[in-house]
Amino acid sequence: MRSHLFRAMAAGAVAALLVAGLGTGAGAAPSVSPGIAHRGGAHVLVRPSALKSLYDQNDMDQGIGIVSENFGEPMFAIYDAQGADDFMVPSGTQWKVKEVDVTGVYFNGSGPAASENVSFYQSSSGRPGALIHKYSRIVGVDNGTGSFAIDLGRGVKLGEGHYWVSVQVNMRFDCCGEWGWETRTAQHRQQATWQNPGDGFSTGCTTYRPVLKCIPAGEGPDFMFALRGKKE
């Protein structure tokens, strides 16, 4: 499999998109610095669940995953990145979201993730706004290649309206590589967003911005995910 890597050419310069032939299986040698995207597709985690499907765009794989990771090493903190995508709770409805199913892929290493962070936001001007709730360091069910079913316990209550959800993996680069959130071929509602506060990838997207404006890697406009829980 092939990975797209960004490396800064000079201080403050826009990063150049490089392609390196790096394997993703066990024993694959990691790159010198983290990459921003991975081409190669991912596998959706399918498992029985007693929870109701509330929202589902876990389909239409574009074949490119975008890094959404909190790196374990302080030296890589400038590469910490986070994706987010939006969804609607219909009028007259209240959801209790108790599980997030997300499709992703390990690259520049074979994982596994130590845990995952899941954040829910209000919507503001077409981007993630005020934080509603953040679940930190949850260990989800991993299919072995980077797709997760993440149990949120008692869950988060959301009334009718427009929201955003973010999934970010906690993982060390030196042992385990990177995690890319798989993108879709089609866009539903707002385009997915992405941020890299430390600007280690030199995109200028230090706060949430539309993913297609941040990363010219041929990715799709939305991320793959589904929400489960119950309607109240």
C-alpha positions as CSV (number, residue, x, y, z in Angstrom):
1,M,0.0,0.0,0.0
2,R,1.1,3.5,-0.6
3,S,1.0,6.5,1.8
4,H,0.8,10.2,1.1
5,L,3.2,12.1,3.3
6,F,3.6,15.8,3.9
7,R,7.1,17.1,4.8
8,A,7.9,20.7,5.3
9,M,10.4,22.0,2.8
10,A,11.3,25.0,4.9
11,A,10.1,26.8,8.0
12,G,6.7,28.3,7.2
13,A,6.7,26.8,3.7
14,V,3.7,24.9,2.3
15,A,4.3,21.2,2.6
16,A,5.0,19.1,-0.5
17,L,2.9,16.0,-1.0
18,L,5.2,13.0,-1.3
19,V,4.3,9.4,-2.1
20,A,6.3,6.6,-0.4
21,G,6.0,2.9,-0.8
22,L,5.5,1.9,2.8
23,G,3.8,-1.3,3.9
24,T,1.1,-1.3,6.6
25,G,1.4,-4.8,7.8
26,A,3.4,-6.1,10.9
27,G,7.0,-5.2,10.6
28,A,6.5,-2.2,8.3
29,A,9.1,0.5,8.9
30,P,7.5,3.8,9.8
31,S,8.4,7.0,8.0
32,V,10.7,9.6,9.7
33,S,7.7,11.8,10.4
34,P,3.9,11.2,10.4
35,G,2.0,11.3,7.1
36,I,-1.3,13.1,6.5
37,A,-3.2,10.6,4.4
38,H,-3.3,6.9,3.3
39,R,-4.6,5.4,0.0
40,G,-5.8,1.9,0.0
41,G,-9.3,1.5,1.4
42,A,-10.5,0.1,4.7
43,H,-12.8,-2.6,6.1
44,V,-16.1,-1.7,7.8
45,L,-16.6,-3.4,11.2
46,V,-19.8,-5.3,11.1
47,R,-21.1,-6.8,14.4
48,P,-24.5,-7.6,15.9
49,S,-25.9,-4.8,18.1
50,A,-29.0,-4.5,20.2
51,L,-28.9,-0.7,19.7
52,K,-31.0,1.1,17.1
53,S,-29.3,2.7,14.1
54,L,-29.8,6.4,14.5
55,Y,-27.6,7.7,11.6
56,D,-25.5,5.9,9.1
57,Q,-23.0,7.1,6.5
58,N,-20.6,4.2,7.0
59,D,-20.5,3.5,3.3
60,M,-19.3,4.7,-0.2
61,D,-15.5,4.3,0.6
62,Q,-13.4,6.8,-1.3
63,G,-10.3,4.7,-0.5
64,I,-8.3,7.4,1.3
65,G,-8.1,7.9,5.0
66,I,-7.1,11.2,6.7
67,V,-5.1,11.2,9.9
68,S,-7.1,11.9,13.0
69,E,-4.7,11.1,15.8
70,N,-3.3,12.2,19.2
71,F,0.3,11.0,19.0
72,G,1.8,9.6,22.2
73,E,5.2,11.2,21.7
74,P,5.7,14.9,22.7
75,M,8.1,15.2,19.7
76,F,5.1,14.6,17.4
77,A,2.6,16.9,19.2
78,I,2.7,19.3,16.2
79,Y,1.1,16.6,14.1
80,D,-1.8,15.9,16.4
81,A,-4.9,16.2,14.1
82,Q,-8.6,15.7,14.3
83,G,-11.4,15.2,11.9
84,A,-15.1,15.9,12.4
85,D,-18.3,15.4,10.4
86,D,-21.9,16.5,10.8
87,F,-25.3,15.0,11.3
88,M,-28.9,16.0,12.1
89,V,-31.3,15.0,14.8
90,P,-34.8,15.3,13.2
91,S,-37.4,17.7,14.3
92,G,-39.4,16.5,17.3
93,T,-36.9,13.9,18.2
94,Q,-34.4,13.3,21.0
95,W,-31.5,10.8,20.6
96,K,-29.4,9.2,23.2
97,V,-26.2,8.3,21.2
98,K,-24.6,5.3,22.9
99,E,-22.2,4.0,20.3
100,V,-20.1,5.4,17.4
101,D,-19.1,3.0,14.6
102,V,-16.2,4.4,12.6
103,T,-14.3,3.1,9.6
104,G,-10.6,3.8,9.5
105,V,-7.2,2.3,8.6
106,Y,-3.8,1.9,10.2
107,F,-0.8,3.1,8.1
108,N,2.9,3.5,8.6
109,G,2.4,0.7,11.1
110,S,-0.2,-1.8,12.0
111,G,-1.6,-0.4,15.3
112,P,-3.3,-1.2,17.5
113,A,-4.7,2.1,18.9
114,A,-4.3,2.5,22.7
115,S,-7.8,4.2,22.8
116,E,-10.1,6.7,21.1
117,N,-11.5,10.1,21.9
118,V,-15.0,11.0,20.8
119,S,-16.3,14.6,20.9
120,F,-19.7,16.0,20.1
121,Y,-20.2,19.7,19.1
122,Q,-22.9,22.1,18.4
123,S,-22.8,23.5,14.8
124,S,-21.7,27.0,14.2
125,S,-21.5,28.6,10.8
126,G,-21.1,25.3,9.1
127,R,-18.3,24.0,11.4
128,P,-18.0,22.4,14.8
129,G,-18.8,25.0,17.4
130,A,-19.2,24.7,21.2
131,L,-18.2,21.4,22.7
132,I,-21.1,19.4,24.1
133,H,-19.3,16.4,25.5
134,K,-15.9,14.7,25.1
135,Y,-15.3,11.0,25.8
136,S,-11.6,10.5,26.4
137,R,-9.5,7.3,26.1
138,I,-12.3,4.9,25.4
139,V,-11.1,1.5,24.2
140,G,-13.4,0.5,21.4
141,V,-13.8,-2.8,19.6
142,D,-11.2,-2.9,16.9
143,N,-11.5,-5.1,13.8
144,G,-7.7,-5.3,13.7
145,T,-7.2,-2.9,10.8
146,G,-8.5,0.3,12.4
147,S,-12.3,0.3,12.3
148,F,-14.0,0.6,15.7
149,A,-17.3,0.2,17.5
150,I,-16.9,2.7,20.4
151,D,-19.2,2.2,23.4
152,L,-20.2,5.5,25.0
153,G,-21.7,3.9,28.1
154,R,-24.8,5.9,29.2
155,G,-24.4,8.0,26.1
156,V,-25.0,11.6,25.2
157,K,-28.5,13.2,24.9
158,L,-29.1,15.3,21.8
159,G,-32.3,17.2,21.0
160,E,-33.4,18.1,17.5
161,G,-30.7,20.1,15.6
162,H,-27.4,20.1,13.8
163,Y,-24.4,18.5,15.4
164,W,-20.8,17.4,14.7
165,V,-18.9,14.3,15.9
166,S,-15.2,13.8,16.0
167,V,-13.2,10.5,16.4
168,Q,-9.5,10.7,17.2
169,V,-7.2,7.8,18.0
170,N,-4.6,7.8,20.8
171,M,-1.5,6.0,19.6
172,R,2.2,6.1,19.6
173,F,3.9,6.6,16.2
174,D,7.1,4.7,17.1
175,C,5.4,1.4,17.8
176,C,2.1,1.5,16.0
177,G,2.1,4.1,13.2
178,E,-1.0,6.2,12.4
179,W,-4.7,6.0,12.0
180,G,-6.6,7.5,9.1
181,W,-10.4,8.2,9.2
182,E,-11.7,6.8,5.9
183,T,-13.5,9.3,3.6
184,R,-16.6,8.8,1.4
185,T,-17.2,9.5,-2.3
186,A,-20.3,11.5,-1.5
187,Q,-21.1,14.5,0.7
188,H,-24.1,14.6,3.0
189,R,-25.0,18.0,4.5
190,Q,-21.9,20.0,5.3
191,Q,-18.5,18.9,4.1
192,A,-16.4,17.1,6.8
193,T,-13.8,19.3,8.6
194,W,-10.3,18.7,9.8
195,Q,-7.8,20.5,12.1
196,N,-4.1,20.3,13.0
197,P,-3.6,22.9,15.7
198,G,0.2,22.7,15.7
199,D,0.3,23.0,11.9
200,G,2.9,20.2,11.7
201,F,1.6,19.3,8.2
202,S,1.8,23.0,7.0
203,T,-1.7,23.1,5.7
204,G,-2.7,26.3,7.7
205,C,-5.8,24.4,9.0
206,T,-5.1,25.1,12.7
207,T,-8.8,25.2,13.4
208,Y,-11.6,23.2,11.8
209,R,-11.9,23.9,8.1
210,P,-13.4,21.9,5.2
211,V,-11.3,18.8,4.6
212,L,-11.0,19.4,0.8
213,K,-9.5,22.8,1.4
214,C,-6.9,21.4,3.8
215,I,-5.6,18.2,2.1
216,P,-5.2,17.8,-1.6
217,A,-4.8,14.0,-1.5
218,G,-7.8,13.0,-3.5
219,E,-9.9,12.3,-0.4
220,G,-13.7,12.3,-0.3
221,P,-15.8,15.2,1.2
222,D,-17.1,13.2,4.2
223,F,-16.0,10.7,6.8
224,M,-17.4,7.2,7.3
225,F,-19.3,6.7,10.5
226,A,-22.6,5.6,12.1
227,L,-24.4,6.4,15.3
228,R,-26.3,3.9,17.4
229,G,-28.5,4.3,20.5
230,K,-32.2,5.0,21.1
231,K,-34.8,7.6,20.4
232,E,-36.5,9.2,23.4
